[in-house]
Amino acid sequence: MSDPRITLYSRPGCHLCDDARLVIERVCADLGEAYAEVSIDGDPALQERFGEEIPVTFVDGRQHDFWRVDEQRLRAALTG
């Protein structure tokens, strides 16, 4: 399988991250895609960049969503 097209930046204990992960997992399962999840905890640069916006979702290396993942927008980004 190729590199994941989706990256989810998150932190443990984040309920919005849990919600985002469920949407991403559903979309990936339907479309045969994979995703990578990166915790911002322990990385000062990521904490500085994303601290108040997590979860942050990237698709193909570009920021796609933050706080919530819109399932239809994510599907469109992956299939368009």
MMTF fields as JSON, N, C-alpha, C and O atoms, coordinates in Angstrom:
{
  "mmtfVersion": "1.0.0",
  "mmtfProducer": "UNKNOWN",
  "numBonds": 319,
  "numAtoms": 320,
  "numGroups": 80,
  "numChains": 1,
  "numModels": 1,
  "chainsPerModel": [1],
  "groupsPerChain": [80],
  "chainIdList": ["A"],
  "bondAtomList": [4, 2, 8, 6, 12, 10, 16, 14, 20, 18, 24, 22, 28, 26, 32, 30, 36, 34, 40, 38, 44, 42, 48, 46, 52, 50, 56, 54, 60, 58, 64, 62, 68, 66, 72, 70, 76, 74, 80, 78, 84, 82, 88, 86, 92, 90, 96, 94, 100, 98, 104, 102, 108, 106, 112, 110, 116, 114, 120, 118, 124, 122, 128, 126, 132, 130, 136, 134, 140, 138, 144, 142, 148, 146, 152, 150, 156, 154, 160, 158, 164, 162, 168, 166, 172, 170, 176, 174, 180, 178, 184, 182, 188, 186, 192, 190, 196, 194, 200, 198, 204, 202, 208, 206, 212, 210, 216, 214, 220, 218, 224, 222, 228, 226, 232, 230, 236, 234, 240, 238, 244, 242, 248, 246, 252, 250, 256, 254, 260, 258, 264, 262, 268, 266, 272, 270, 276, 274, 280, 278, 284, 282, 288, 286, 292, 290, 296, 294, 300, 298, 304, 302, 308, 306, 312, 310, 316, 314],
  "bondOrderList": [1, 1, 1, 1, 1, 1, 1, 1, 1, 1, 1, 1, 1, 1, 1, 1, 1, 1, 1, 1, 1, 1, 1, 1, 1, 1, 1, 1, 1, 1, 1, 1, 1, 1, 1, 1, 1, 1, 1, 1, 1, 1, 1, 1, 1, 1, 1, 1, 1, 1, 1, 1, 1, 1, 1, 1, 1, 1, 1, 1, 1, 1, 1, 1, 1, 1, 1, 1, 1, 1, 1, 1, 1, 1, 1, 1, 1, 1, 1],
  "groupList": [{"groupName": "MET", "atomNameList": ["N", "CA", "C", "O"], "elementList": ["N", "C", "C", "O"], "formalChargeList": [0, 0, 0, 0], "bondAtomList": [1, 0, 2, 1, 3, 2], "bondOrderList": [1, 1, 2], "singleLetterCode": "M", "chemCompType": "L-PEPTIDE LINKING"}, {"groupName": "SER", "atomNameList": ["N", "CA", "C", "O"], "elementList": ["N", "C", "C", "O"], "formalChargeList": [0, 0, 0, 0], "bondAtomList": [1, 0, 2, 1, 3, 2], "bondOrderList": [1, 1, 2], "singleLetterCode": "S", "chemCompType": "L-PEPTIDE LINKING"}, {"groupName": "ASP", "atomNameList": ["N", "CA", "C", "O"], "elementList": ["N", "C", "C", "O"], "formalChargeList": [0, 0, 0, 0], "bondAtomList": [1, 0, 2, 1, 3, 2], "bondOrderList": [1, 1, 2], "singleLetterCode": "D", "chemCompType": "L-PEPTIDE LINKING"}, {"groupName": "PRO", "atomNameList": ["N", "CA", "C", "O"], "elementList": ["N", "C", "C", "O"], "formalChargeList": [0, 0, 0, 0], "bondAtomList": [1, 0, 2, 1, 3, 2], "bondOrderList": [1, 1, 2], "singleLetterCode": "P", "chemCompType": "L-PEPTIDE LINKING"}, {"groupName": "ARG", "atomNameList": ["N", "CA", "C", "O"], "elementList": ["N", "C", "C", "O"], "formalChargeList": [0, 0, 0, 0], "bondAtomList": [1, 0, 2, 1, 3, 2], "bondOrderList": [1, 1, 2], "singleLetterCode": "R", "chemCompType": "L-PEPTIDE LINKING"}, {"groupName": "ILE", "atomNameList": ["N", "CA", "C", "O"], "elementList": ["N", "C", "C", "O"], "formalChargeList": [0, 0, 0, 0], "bondAtomList": [1, 0, 2, 1, 3, 2], "bondOrderList": [1, 1, 2], "singleLetterCode": "I", "chemCompType": "L-PEPTIDE LINKING"}, {"groupName": "THR", "atomNameList": ["N", "CA", "C", "O"], "elementList": ["N", "C", "C", "O"], "formalChargeList": [0, 0, 0, 0], "bondAtomList": [1, 0, 2, 1, 3, 2], "bondOrderList": [1, 1, 2], "singleLetterCode": "T", "chemCompType": "L-PEPTIDE LINKING"}, {"groupName": "LEU", "atomNameList": ["N", "CA", "C", "O"], "elementList": ["N", "C", "C", "O"], "formalChargeList": [0, 0, 0, 0], "bondAtomList": [1, 0, 2, 1, 3, 2], "bondOrderList": [1, 1, 2], "singleLetterCode": "L", "chemCompType": "L-PEPTIDE LINKING"}, {"groupName": "TYR", "atomNameList": ["N", "CA", "C", "O"], "elementList": ["N", "C", "C", "O"], "formalChargeList": [0, 0, 0, 0], "bondAtomList": [1, 0, 2, 1, 3, 2], "bondOrderList": [1, 1, 2], "singleLetterCode": "Y", "chemCompType": "L-PEPTIDE LINKING"}, {"groupName": "GLY", "atomNameList": ["N", "CA", "C", "O"], "elementList": ["N", "C", "C", "O"], "formalChargeList": [0, 0, 0, 0], "bondAtomList": [1, 0, 2, 1, 3, 2], "bondOrderList": [1, 1, 2], "singleLetterCode": "G", "chemCompType": "PEPTIDE LINKING"}, {"groupName": "CYS", "atomNameList": ["N", "CA", "C", "O"], "elementList": ["N", "C", "C", "O"], "formalChargeList": [0, 0, 0, 0], "bondAtomList": [1, 0, 2, 1, 3, 2], "bondOrderList": [1, 1, 2], "singleLetterCode": "C", "chemCompType": "L-PEPTIDE LINKING"}, {"groupName": "HIS", "atomNameList": ["N", "CA", "C", "O"], "elementList": ["N", "C", "C", "O"], "formalChargeList": [0, 0, 0, 0], "bondAtomList": [1, 0, 2, 1, 3, 2], "bondOrderList": [1, 1, 2], "singleLetterCode": "H", "chemCompType": "L-PEPTIDE LINKING"}, {"groupName": "ALA", "atomNameList": ["N", "CA", "C", "O"], "elementList": ["N", "C", "C", "O"], "formalChargeList": [0, 0, 0, 0], "bondAtomList": [1, 0, 2, 1, 3, 2], "bondOrderList": [1, 1, 2], "singleLetterCode": "A", "chemCompType": "L-PEPTIDE LINKING"}, {"groupName": "VAL", "atomNameList": ["N", "CA", "C", "O"], "elementList": ["N", "C", "C", "O"], "formalChargeList": [0, 0, 0, 0], "bondAtomList": [1, 0, 2, 1, 3, 2], "bondOrderList": [1, 1, 2], "singleLetterCode": "V", "chemCompType": "L-PEPTIDE LINKING"}, {"groupName": "GLU", "atomNameList": ["N", "CA", "C", "O"], "elementList": ["N", "C", "C", "O"], "formalChargeList": [0, 0, 0, 0], "bondAtomList": [1, 0, 2, 1, 3, 2], "bondOrderList": [1, 1, 2], "singleLetterCode": "E", "chemCompType": "L-PEPTIDE LINKING"}, {"groupName": "GLN", "atomNameList": ["N", "CA", "C", "O"], "elementList": ["N", "C", "C", "O"], "formalChargeList": [0, 0, 0, 0], "bondAtomList": [1, 0, 2, 1, 3, 2], "bondOrderList": [1, 1, 2], "singleLetterCode": "Q", "chemCompType": "L-PEPTIDE LINKING"}, {"groupName": "PHE", "atomNameList": ["N", "CA", "C", "O"], "elementList": ["N", "C", "C", "O"], "formalChargeList": [0, 0, 0, 0], "bondAtomList": [1, 0, 2, 1, 3, 2], "bondOrderList": [1, 1, 2], "singleLetterCode": "F", "chemCompType": "L-PEPTIDE LINKING"}, {"groupName": "TRP", "atomNameList": ["N", "CA", "C", "O"], "elementList": ["N", "C", "C", "O"], "formalChargeList": [0, 0, 0, 0], "bondAtomList": [1, 0, 2, 1, 3, 2], "bondOrderList": [1, 1, 2], "singleLetterCode": "W", "chemCompType": "L-PEPTIDE LINKING"}],
  "groupTypeList": [0, 1, 2, 3, 4, 5, 6, 7, 8, 1, 4, 3, 9, 10, 11, 7, 10, 2, 2, 12, 4, 7, 13, 5, 14, 4, 13, 10, 12, 2, 7, 9, 14, 12, 8, 12, 14, 13, 1, 5, 2, 9, 2, 3, 12, 7, 15, 14, 4, 16, 9, 14, 14, 5, 3, 13, 6, 16, 13, 2, 9, 4, 15, 11, 2, 16, 17, 4, 13, 2, 14, 15, 4, 7, 4, 12, 12, 7, 6, 9],
  "groupIdList": [1, 2, 3, 4, 5, 6, 7, 8, 9, 10, 11, 12, 13, 14, 15, 16, 17, 18, 19, 20, 21, 22, 23, 24, 25, 26, 27, 28, 29, 30, 31, 32, 33, 34, 35, 36, 37, 38, 39, 40, 41, 42, 43, 44, 45, 46, 47, 48, 49, 50, 51, 52, 53, 54, 55, 56, 57, 58, 59, 60, 61, 62, 63, 64, 65, 66, 67, 68, 69, 70, 71, 72, 73, 74, 75, 76, 77, 78, 79, 80],
  "secStructList": [7, 7, 7, 7, 1, 3, 3, 3, 3, 3, 7, 6, 6, 7, 2, 2, 2, 2, 2, 2, 2, 2, 2, 2, 2, 2, 2, 2, 2, 2, 2, 6, 7, 7, 3, 3, 3, 3, 3, 7, 6, 6, 7, 2, 2, 2, 2, 2, 2, 2, 6, 6, 6, 7, 1, 3, 3, 3, 3, 6, 6, 3, 3, 3, 3, 3, 1, 1, 7, 7, 2, 2, 2, 2, 2, 2, 2, 2, 2, 7],
  "xCoordList": [0.845, 0.0, 0.884, 1.936, 0.473, 1.253, 1.12, 0.367, 1.852, 1.793, 0.362, -0.369, -0.036, -1.379, -1.583, -0.695, -2.754, -3.081, -3.603, -3.62, -4.033, -4.615, -3.687, -3.185, -3.469, -2.759, -3.658, -4.168, -3.849, -4.646, -3.698, -3.032, -3.634, -2.86, -3.811, -4.869, -3.424, -4.33, -3.537, -2.32, -4.271, -3.637, -4.522, -5.74, -3.932, -4.706, -5.732, -5.471, -6.891, -7.918, -8.753, -9.544, -8.594, -9.319, -10.582, -10.488, -11.76, -12.994, -13.255, -13.818, -12.856, -13.012, -12.102, -12.458, -10.932, -10.02, -10.651, -10.548, -11.3, -11.976, -13.059, -13.192, -13.839, -14.894, -14.298, -14.797, -13.228, -12.581, -12.04, -12.173, -11.433, -10.862, -11.939, -11.7, -13.117, -14.211, -14.634, -14.863, -14.739, -15.111, -14.028, -14.326, -12.772, -11.661, -11.589, -11.393, -11.745, -11.699, -12.821, -12.6, -14.01, -15.145, -14.869, -15.076, -14.408, -14.123, -12.993, -13.082, -11.941, -10.813, -11.252, -10.831, -12.091, -12.572, -13.391, -13.26, -14.224, -15.064, -14.257, -14.579, -13.203, -12.458, -11.142, -10.43, -10.811, -9.564, -8.338, -7.264, -8.497, -7.38, -6.836, -7.44, -5.698, -5.096, -4.853, -4.81, -4.695, -4.362, -3.273, -3.058, -2.599, -1.591, -2.067, -2.639, -1.829, -2.186, -0.915, -0.07, -0.784, 0.395, -0.058, -0.865, 0.451, 0.156, 1.039, 2.248, 0.421, 1.215, 1.893, 2.798, 1.458, 2.082, 3.54, 3.857, 4.4, 5.815, 6.59, 7.798, 5.896, 6.577, 6.246, 5.181, 7.156, 6.868, 6.483, 5.638, 7.09, 6.762, 5.32, 4.607, 4.887, 3.504, 2.525, 1.439, 2.903, 2.041, 1.856, 0.751, 2.919, 2.854, 1.973, 1.17, 2.134, 1.419, -0.067, -0.911, -0.391, -1.761, -2.458, -3.604, -1.804, -2.277, -3.746, -4.379, -4.312, -5.709, -6.657, -7.862, -6.147, -6.99, -7.201, -7.905, -6.612, -6.737, -8.174, -8.914, -8.566, -7.785, -7.621, -8.499, -6.496, -6.225, -6.016, -5.268, -6.69, -6.613, -5.929, -6.273, -4.952, -4.299, -4.654, -4.726, -4.873, -5.088, -4.052, -3.948, -3.297, -2.253, -1.31, -0.893, -0.983, -0.001, -0.521, 0.245, -1.814, -2.383, -3.461, -4.217, -3.51, -4.515, -5.911, -6.224, -6.741, -8.086, -9.151, -10.057, -9.06, -10.041, -9.343, -8.223, -10.022, -9.608, -10.858, -11.924, -10.719, -11.77, -12.724, -12.928, -13.306, -14.234, -13.905, -13.408, -14.188, -13.978, -15.347, -16.217, -15.516, -16.743, -16.601, -15.76, -17.428, -17.285, -17.435, -16.668, -18.396, -18.615, -17.437, -17.011, -16.912, -15.744, -14.538, -13.776, -14.355, -13.22, -13.349, -12.377, -14.523, -14.745, -14.473, -13.84, -14.953, -14.748, -13.265, -12.8, -12.529, -11.091, -10.338, -9.358, -10.791, -10.092, -10.494, -9.736, -11.662, -12.143, -12.135, -12.296, -11.95, -12.007, -10.764, -10.661],
  "yCoordList": [-1.183, 0.0, 1.239, 1.252, 2.261, 3.492, 4.271, 3.888, 5.352, 6.187, 6.675, 6.913, 6.822, 7.321, 8.727, 9.575, 8.955, 10.277, 11.214, 12.432, 10.641, 11.435, 11.368, 10.303, 12.53, 12.593, 13.291, 14.38, 12.665, 13.23, 13.62, 12.763, 14.914, 15.401, 15.479, 16.102, 14.839, 14.713, 14.719, 14.903, 14.511, 14.298, 13.367, 13.372, 12.57, 11.641, 12.384, 13.485, 11.77, 12.339, 13.43, 14.079, 13.642, 14.693, 14.084, 13.251, 14.489, 13.889, 14.255, 13.451, 15.459, 15.819, 14.955, 14.611, 14.609, 13.721, 12.337, 11.716, 11.86, 10.566, 10.583, 9.635, 11.677, 11.809, 11.849, 11.189, 12.631, 12.75, 11.401, 11.039, 10.666, 9.356, 8.408, 7.666, 8.422, 7.552, 7.872, 6.964, 9.157, 9.563, 9.14, 8.58, 9.409, 9.066, 7.554, 7.097, 6.785, 5.322, 4.816, 3.915, 5.381, 4.972, 5.288, 4.442, 6.495, 6.903, 6.056, 5.603, 5.842, 5.031, 3.604, 3.028, 3.033, 1.669, 1.603, 0.657, 2.596, 2.616, 2.801, 2.215, 3.621, 3.993, 3.238, 3.445, 2.372, 1.633, 2.498, 2.209, 3.553, 4.454, 4.125, 3.367, 4.705, 4.56, 5.952, 6.945, 5.998, 7.277, 7.064, 5.956, 8.15, 8.145, 9.103, 10.152, 8.737, 9.621, 10.016, 9.173, 11.316, 11.858, 12.618, 13.542, 12.24, 12.967, 14.205, 14.133, 15.339, 16.568, 16.653, 17.465, 15.82, 15.825, 15.395, 14.428, 16.106, 15.762, 16.367, 16.163, 17.115, 17.776, 19.266, 19.686, 20.063, 21.49, 22.217, 23.112, 21.843, 22.51, 22.217, 23.117, 20.962, 20.617, 21.236, 21.666, 21.285, 21.922, 23.398, 23.927, 24.056, 25.473, 25.679, 26.611, 24.812, 24.963, 24.617, 25.32, 23.539, 23.021, 23.037, 22.599, 23.528, 23.372, 23.625, 22.849, 24.675, 25.028, 24.57, 24.802, 23.935, 23.568, 22.07, 21.646, 21.255, 19.812, 19.358, 19.96, 18.333, 17.599, 18.399, 19.173, 18.202, 18.814, 17.677, 16.734, 17.785, 16.753, 17.321, 18.402, 16.57, 16.902, 15.835, 14.65, 16.253, 15.328, 15.678, 16.828, 14.686, 14.873, 16.026, 16.795, 16.13, 17.11, 18.512, 19.4, 18.731, 20.072, 20.024, 19.058, 21.094, 21.119, 21.092, 21.84, 20.22, 20.014, 20.494, 21.228, 20.101, 20.452, 20.624, 20.152, 21.309, 21.288, 21.313, 21.741, 20.853, 20.663, 19.534, 18.627, 19.566, 18.508, 18.086, 18.883, 16.831, 16.327, 16.184, 15.464, 16.872, 16.767, 15.572, 15.57, 14.566, 13.322, 13.529, 12.959, 14.324, 14.534, 15.269, 14.922, 16.276, 17.014, 16.096, 16.168, 15.234, 14.315, 13.332, 13.088, 12.776, 11.868, 12.566, 11.997, 13.791, 14.547, 14.801, 14.702, 15.123, 15.388, 14.147, 14.238, 12.992, 11.748, 11.167, 10.398, 11.519, 10.947, 11.944, 11.557, 13.219, 14.254, 14.417, 15.254],
  "zCoordList": [0.0, 0.0, 0.0, 0.64, -0.7, -0.766, 0.537, 1.432, 0.626, 1.821, 2.042, 1.08, 3.294, 3.585, 3.02, 3.098, 2.456, 1.916, 2.992, 2.809, 4.123, 5.203, 6.41, 6.768, 7.033, 8.297, 9.299, 9.038, 10.436, 11.524, 12.645, 13.225, 12.952, 14.091, 15.277, 15.196, 16.382, 17.513, 18.811, 18.825, 19.902, 21.204, 22.004, 21.83, 22.876, 23.696, 24.557, 25.042, 24.737, 25.59, 24.953, 25.636, 23.669, 22.945, 22.333, 21.432, 22.812, 22.291, 20.838, 20.095, 20.417, 19.002, 18.13, 17.003, 18.654, 17.921, 17.768, 16.71, 18.822, 18.752, 17.681, 16.908, 17.638, 16.628, 15.218, 14.307, 15.049, 13.745, 13.283, 12.114, 14.201, 13.875, 13.357, 12.404, 13.968, 13.521, 12.091, 11.291, 11.769, 10.417, 9.429, 8.374, 9.775, 8.887, 8.674, 7.548, 9.737, 9.603, 8.695, 7.885, 8.823, 7.987, 6.512, 5.642, 6.243, 4.863, 4.282, 3.141, 5.052, 4.573, 4.267, 3.264, 5.12, 4.887, 3.6, 2.824, 3.381, 2.186, 0.907, -0.127, 0.98, -0.23, -0.39, -1.373, 0.554, 0.453, 0.675, 0.149, 1.449, 1.758, 3.148, 3.907, 3.457, 4.772, 5.345, 4.619, 6.659, 7.28, 8.319, 8.811, 8.633, 9.687, 10.765, 10.468, 12.01, 13.117, 13.84, 14.143, 14.115, 14.77, 16.009, 15.909, 17.167, 18.397, 18.465, 18.242, 18.776, 18.9, 20.267, 20.462, 21.211, 22.538, 22.416, 21.724, 23.08, 23.067, 21.909, 21.791, 21.049, 19.931, 19.993, 19.54, 20.552, 20.737, 19.442, 19.464, 18.328, 17.064, 16.653, 16.21, 16.798, 16.461, 17.451, 17.063, 18.731, 19.728, 19.409, 19.528, 19.01, 18.651, 17.416, 17.36, 16.448, 15.179, 15.296, 14.74, 16.016, 16.015, 17.377, 17.473, 18.43, 19.795, 20.047, 20.763, 19.49, 19.758, 18.657, 18.752, 17.633, 16.488, 16.336, 15.42, 17.207, 17.008, 17.202, 17.98, 16.525, 15.544, 14.252, 13.869, 13.596, 12.3, 11.306, 11.564, 10.17, 9.138, 7.903, 7.425, 7.395, 6.143, 5.115, 5.442, 3.883, 2.767, 1.706, 1.28, 1.291, 0.281, 0.637, -0.229, 1.934, 2.379, 2.612, 2.989, 2.395, 2.596, 3.682, 3.788, 4.488, 5.554, 4.959, 4.032, 5.505, 4.984, 5.963, 5.571, 7.207, 8.237, 9.568, 9.764, 10.489, 11.888, 12.748, 12.305, 13.971, 14.968, 14.607, 15.414, 13.433, 13.027, 11.598, 10.801, 11.288, 9.937, 9.274, 9.762, 8.17, 7.393, 6.452, 5.553, 6.672, 5.922, 4.418, 3.641, 4.001, 2.565, 1.93, 0.828, 2.613, 2.092, 2.0, 1.035, 2.994, 2.98, 1.82, 1.104, 1.632, 0.509, -0.826, -1.715, -0.954, -2.189, -2.437, -3.573, -1.394, -1.539, -1.976, -2.716, -1.522, -1.849, -3.191, -3.782, -3.676, -4.938, -6.08, -7.237, -5.777, -6.807, -7.498, -8.395]
}
